[in-house]
Amino acid sequence: MSASLNTLSGTFYRDLLYPVFKVKPSEPKALLIIKTLVVVFGTVSVLGVYVIKRFGNLVMIVAYCTGLTIGPVVGIFILGLLFPWATNKGAICGGLAGFLFVGWLTVANAIYKSYDHFVYPTKELRVDGCLHNFTAVPIPQVSDDSGIPYIYRITVSSTLEWE
């Protein structure tokens, strides 16, 4: 784990941070920056474990992240395709606004789901008129989600929602 964190921090520093500095930092200062990055990335990794534990399996988190990022990316693509006079600032502002709005919906939806405030309704199980002998299983009760705003009930993870 330490080798991965050190590699990630070194790569992040060398590829993303080092070119940004106008005055290049000295070796001790660069070492301090890399050590700080190790602590930050390690903290994010540990917090990620708690997020996965709280929100279910990793597949659902990937589906949420996919739904979160696809909307703004497609929006920026269509903006560039249909409006050639659009500026960089407009595309960045629109992409950030879309990302923040969908992020808000995604997080609220995940929080409501994690506390079992609502579940998606299932279809009724009926075997009337069937020629075969089936054993009917009682249908579980669907929770009352009348107190949850409709905007948080929508599926925000694109076509990757498995429920």
RODO-2510 file (C-alpha; in nm, 4 decimals, decimal comma):
residues 163
     n   res          X          Y          Z
     1     m     0,0000     0,0000     0,0000
     2     s     0,2807     0,2426     0,0838
     3     a     0,4471     0,1779    -0,2516
     4     s     0,1218     0,2578    -0,4320
     5     l     0,0682     0,5781    -0,2338
     6     n     0,4288     0,6882    -0,2902
     7     t     0,4050     0,6168    -0,6627
     8     l     0,0732     0,7993    -0,6924
     9     s     0,2064     1,1007    -0,5014
    10     g     0,5303     1,1153    -0,6988
    11     t     0,3515     1,0871    -1,0311
    12     f     0,0908     1,3455    -0,9310
    13     y     0,3629     1,5874    -0,8233
    14     r     0,5881     1,5371    -1,1244
    15     d     0,3170     1,5372    -1,3932
    16     l     0,0582     1,7799    -1,2559
    17     l     0,2078     2,0057    -0,9890
    18     y     0,5701     2,0555    -1,0983
    19     p     0,4858     2,2162    -1,4356
    20     v     0,2542     2,4669    -1,2623
    21     f     0,5242     2,6163    -1,0367
    22     k     0,6876     2,9265    -1,1852
    23     v     0,9752     2,8988    -0,9372
    24     k     1,0734     2,5344    -0,9104
    25     p     1,0789     2,4133    -0,5479
    26     s     1,3978     2,2855    -0,3898
    27     e     1,4472     1,9159    -0,3146
    28     p     1,3470     1,9407     0,0553
    29     k     1,0375     2,1422    -0,0349
    30     a     0,9443     1,8925    -0,3090
    31     l     0,9887     1,6085    -0,0596
    32     l     0,7548     1,7839     0,1851
    33     i     0,4948     1,8308    -0,0899
    34     i     0,5142     1,4626    -0,1860
    35     k     0,4837     1,3523     0,1781
    36     t     0,1784     1,5752     0,2170
    37     l     0,0290     1,4205    -0,0963
    38     v     0,0861     1,0723     0,0504
    39     v    -0,1121     1,1723     0,3602
    40     v    -0,3912     1,3259     0,1496
    41     f    -0,4212     1,0259    -0,0837
    42     g    -0,4056     0,7844     0,2114
    43     t    -0,6852     0,9729     0,3876
    44     v    -0,8970     0,9682     0,0721
    45     s    -0,8381     0,5925     0,0419
    46     v    -0,9452     0,5258     0,4003
    47     l    -1,2539     0,7454     0,3614
    48     g    -1,3344     0,5576     0,0412
    49     v    -1,3651     0,2367     0,2421
    50     y    -1,6312     0,3964     0,4611
    51     v    -1,8164     0,5273     0,1556
    52     i    -1,8221     0,1802     0,0004
    53     k    -1,9339     0,0301     0,3310
    54     r    -2,2173     0,2829     0,3646
    55     f    -2,3455     0,2927     0,0071
    56     g    -2,3280    -0,0733    -0,0814
    57     n    -2,1179    -0,2446    -0,3389
    58     l    -1,8499    -0,1031    -0,5631
    59     v    -2,0533    -0,1636    -0,8792
    60     m    -2,3200     0,0811    -0,7632
    61     i    -2,0595     0,3439    -0,6778
    62     v    -1,9078     0,3059    -1,0249
    63     a    -2,2577     0,3361    -1,1744
    64     y    -2,3184     0,6550    -0,9746
    65     c    -1,9854     0,8016    -1,0852
    66     t    -2,0550     0,7091    -1,4468
    67     g    -2,3948     0,8763    -1,4360
    68     l    -2,2387     1,1749    -1,2642
    69     t    -1,9771     1,2340    -1,5334
    70     i    -2,1500     1,1267    -1,8553
    71     g    -2,4083     1,4072    -1,8499
    72     p    -2,1656     1,7014    -1,8422
    73     v    -1,9289     1,5350    -2,0908
    74     v    -2,2090     1,4743    -2,3419
    75     g    -2,3364     1,8282    -2,2804
    76     i    -1,9967     1,9803    -2,3583
    77     f    -1,9626     1,7585    -2,6663
    78     i    -2,3027     1,8654    -2,7999
    79     l    -2,2251     2,2291    -2,7159
    80     g    -1,9104     2,2128    -2,9277
    81     l    -2,0895     2,0241    -3,2037
    82     l    -2,3942     2,2475    -3,2402
    83     f    -2,2592     2,5847    -3,1268
    84     p    -1,9157     2,6499    -3,2805
    85     w    -1,9131     3,0055    -3,1412
    86     a    -1,9243     2,8774    -2,7810
    87     t    -1,6281     2,9866    -2,5708
    88     n    -1,4029     2,7947    -2,3348
    89     k    -1,5407     2,9816    -2,0341
    90     g    -1,8978     2,8965    -2,1314
    91     a    -1,8143     2,5292    -2,1778
    92     i    -1,6309     2,5109    -1,8454
    93     c    -1,9078     2,6940    -1,6578
    94     g    -2,1777     2,4789    -1,8172
    95     g    -1,9853     2,1593    -1,7490
    96     l    -1,9262     2,2546    -1,3856
    97     a    -2,2899     2,3567    -1,3395
    98     g    -2,4074     2,0267    -1,4880
    99     f    -2,1598     1,8317    -1,2766
   100     l    -2,2679     2,0078    -0,9558
   101     f    -2,6395     1,9642    -1,0283
   102     v    -2,6112     1,5954    -1,1153
   103     g    -2,3737     1,5484    -0,8214
   104     w    -2,6315     1,6973    -0,5877
   105     l    -2,8986     1,4619    -0,7242
   106     t    -2,6644     1,1619    -0,7077
   107     v    -2,5582     1,2195    -0,3483
   108     a    -2,9142     1,2876    -0,2293
   109     n    -3,0422     0,9775    -0,4106
   110     a    -2,7652     0,7631    -0,2598
   111     i    -2,8330     0,8951     0,0899
   112     y    -3,2056     0,8234     0,0651
   113     k    -3,1335     0,4736    -0,0679
   114     s    -2,8721     0,3974     0,1967
   115     y    -3,1178     0,4676     0,4780
   116     d    -3,3879     0,2584     0,3047
   117     h    -3,6248     0,5539     0,2827
   118     f    -3,7538     0,4236    -0,0468
   119     v    -3,7227     0,1250    -0,2730
   120     y    -3,8407     0,0885    -0,6269
   121     p    -4,1790    -0,0878    -0,6458
   122     t    -4,1934    -0,4420    -0,7782
   123     k    -4,4532    -0,5872    -1,0107
   124     e    -4,7443    -0,7810    -0,8707
   125     l    -4,7073    -1,1586    -0,8643
   126     r    -5,0198    -1,3289    -0,9971
   127     v    -5,0707    -1,6845    -1,1092
   128     d    -5,4444    -1,6724    -1,1821
   129     g    -5,5373    -1,8804    -1,4854
   130     c    -5,1986    -2,0524    -1,5166
   131     l    -5,2106    -2,4194    -1,6119
   132     h    -4,9054    -2,5087    -1,4062
   133     n    -4,8987    -2,5526    -1,0310
   134     f    -4,7012    -2,2616    -0,8871
   135     t    -4,6469    -2,1715    -0,5274
   136     a    -4,7140    -1,8029    -0,4722
   137     v    -4,4628    -1,6177    -0,2592
   138     p    -4,5830    -1,3219    -0,0537
   139     i    -4,4751    -0,9879    -0,1959
   140     p    -4,2670    -0,7720     0,0369
   141     q    -4,4209    -0,4404     0,1334
   142     v    -4,2892    -0,1377    -0,0500
   143     s    -4,1782     0,1423     0,1791
   144     d    -4,3730     0,4654     0,1948
   145     d    -4,1650     0,7232     0,0122
   146     s    -4,4253     0,9970     0,0062
   147     g    -4,2057     1,2296     0,2129
   148     i    -3,9155     1,2170    -0,0334
   149     p    -3,9121     1,4863    -0,3037
   150     y    -3,9689     1,3498    -0,6551
   151     i    -3,6418     1,4916    -0,7835
   152     y    -3,4455     1,2549    -0,5576
   153     r    -3,6375     0,9492    -0,6781
   154     i    -3,5058     0,9635    -1,0336
   155     t    -3,2320     0,7290    -1,1428
   156     v    -2,9113     0,9251    -1,1789
   157     s    -2,6811     0,6473    -1,2863
   158     s    -2,7650     0,6403    -1,6553
   159     t    -2,8592     0,3019    -1,7996
   160     l    -2,6342     0,1220    -1,5538
   161     e    -2,8877     0,1050    -1,2698
   162     w    -2,9396    -0,2524    -1,1528
   163     e    -3,2350    -0,2722    -0,9196
***
